[in-house]
Amino acid sequence: MAAKENAFMTWFRSEFMVPRRLLFNVLWYGSHLAVFAYGWYSQASNKRLAALNGLKFSVWTSRGAGLVLGYDGFMILVPMLRNVIRVVRPKMMWLFPADENIWFHRQVAYSLAFWAMVHTTAHYVNFINVELTQVRPQTALDIHYKQPGGITGHVLLLIMLLMYTTAHHKVRAQCFEAFWYTHHLAFFFMLGLYTHAVGCFVRDSAEPDFKSTFPFYSTGHCLGYESWRFTVWPGLIYFGERIWREIRARRETELTKVLVHPSGAMELRIKKPSFKYTAGQWLFVQVPDVSKFQWHPFTITSAPEDPYVSIHIRQVGDWTKALGDRLGAGPDVVAALTKDAMKATVKDEKGALGSRGDFVEVANFDPSGRSLLPRIRIDGPYGAPAEDVFNSEVAILIGAGIGVTPFASILKHIWYRQKRGKLGALRRVEFIWVCRDAPSFGWFQTLLQEVEDAQADPNFLRMNIYLTQKIGEDMLWNIAVNDAGATFDPLTLLRSRTLFGRPDWKSIYTNIRMAIEGGQYLPGREASLKTKVGTYFCGPGALAKVIREEALAANTPTVSFSFYKEHF
């Protein structure tokens, strides 16, 4: 019982005690109620619909809810206009959180589901009452299954059932393909939404007044809202954007290298001269040899200064495993490397790299030297909050597991800009990586070692790496033997020591805030001035909630903490 109360209080605080979220809720749900009230009133007050208004509350409710569905039908595609968002994002972030487009898409979907239930229930009552009162010479079954409104309505409900069930995070994680294919039923959903009013249920005559030209009903007798005239525009823009994305994805692209890291991650290095991006962004990938229709999102791990575009992929799903087999980097290759990575290799004191950061390039050439690598297509890039890291004076970069990938690009980019002396407002970086197992350190170790060695100011970049896995006796013995008096950590081969267990987020944020306010964290800065501290996170949603709460709880008049999470 106490756990349920705590969960409710946490939800209540996040929804109604955070000013921006409270403002969103007031505007979003308030606008829905206003649209519903207008739809109810316009139906009830229309004298030409006096016969239909004899059905009273059910018809008024169905009309109000129907107009709300038109509103949501307009909004559902707006957050999916990725290229439009990418263009307006830098200029409009002060007005709306463009990086929360997927979250907003879900809010619209929830609203759509609720008002669809209200609309459908009210119409079921309407159709029964029509048959009972004979306000029109029709039966409920005729309206349900023989008229366009009833047919399209039931098709829309079926599509929603398929899309909503496969969009659940557990289904999506287990079978992304089911989510991917059913979500493309959205094309038919929008067509059904645009044509739902063709049946002309709302009219001042007993019989429908059809005609042979679009929109196939007479506006002289059909008195609907004609909301399709507004809802169609995001659909047209989205359709145009998908065509543009297809054209862009077909530009010259070459997969040049496949590297397998000891962590089990595959690194794909791609050349596409037309592809321009900034650090922290992400892209969609398609490999026709694996699937001709599926596009999967991955974070870009290279920096804009690199001569290639790289992504890191773990083989955890059907598509990624099939890709590994096609590239010759299947489970056997990964298992062998992971086994080697479990050996806690000591870094040579002279600076030579140990085996943990080594990788294997998969041979993909025939005897004549011709590449056997498959064709690849990439679409993007798309914005992510981590690209704003240079706008904060202190950046806290937090990655959990494979969620560390955007920070590969960010740290590389910081390194390049640091060498050029162009760090913007950025004065300190806290990098925190929470890992479940030791092999995961493998592919990132080389980059971290390069960035660590490049630091002229030891206080500029601080690395905190947490290992949450229960350590076996063999590894514990290796750590004890190799760590004594060693300059480098035996697990990560870095100067920064590995920390064991889960981070104490409250303590971390409190210590940073106190150090800033005490004037020790940013030497030479007036403690009375307001300091911007940005937290950039990529990882599980449950952990994001915990970190967000602790970050925002640490706010004071002189230290402003903000939190951003990467979304696909």
Salt bridges, closest charged atoms under 4 A:
GLU15 OE2 - ARG21 NH1 2.84
ASP72 OD1 - HIS32 NE2 2.65
ASP99 OD1 - ARG89 NE 2.67
GLU100 OE1 - HIS567 NE2 3.15
ASP142 OD1 - LYS146 NZ 3.39
ASP204 OD2 - ARG48 NH2 2.71
ASP204 OD1 - HIS221 ND1 2.97
ASP209 OD2 - HIS221 NE2 3.98
GLU226 OE2 - ARG229 NH2 2.99
GLU246 OE2 - ARG250 NH2 2.99
GLU246 OE2 - ARG377 NH2 2.57
GLU267 OE1 - HIS261 NE2 2.71
GLU267 OE2 - ARG269 NE 2.83
GLU267 OE1 - HIS312 NE2 3.48
ASP289 OD2 - ARG326 NE 3.12
GLU305 OE2 - HIS413 ND1 2.93
GLU305 OE2 - ARG420 NH1 3.42
ASP306 OD2 - LYS412 NZ 3.28
ASP366 OD2 - ARG370 NE 3.23
ASP379 OD2 - ARG245 NE 2.73
ASP379 OD1 - ARG248 NH2 2.68
GLU387 OE2 - ARG89 NH1 3.40
ASP388 OD2 - ARG89 NH2 2.67
GLU393 OE2 - ARG525 NH1 2.73
GLU430 OE2 - ARG428 NH2 3.80
GLU430 OE2 - ARG462 NH2 2.66
ASP453 OD1 - ARG495 NH1 2.64
ASP483 OD1 - ARG497 NH1 3.00
GLU517 OE1 - ARG513 NE 3.85
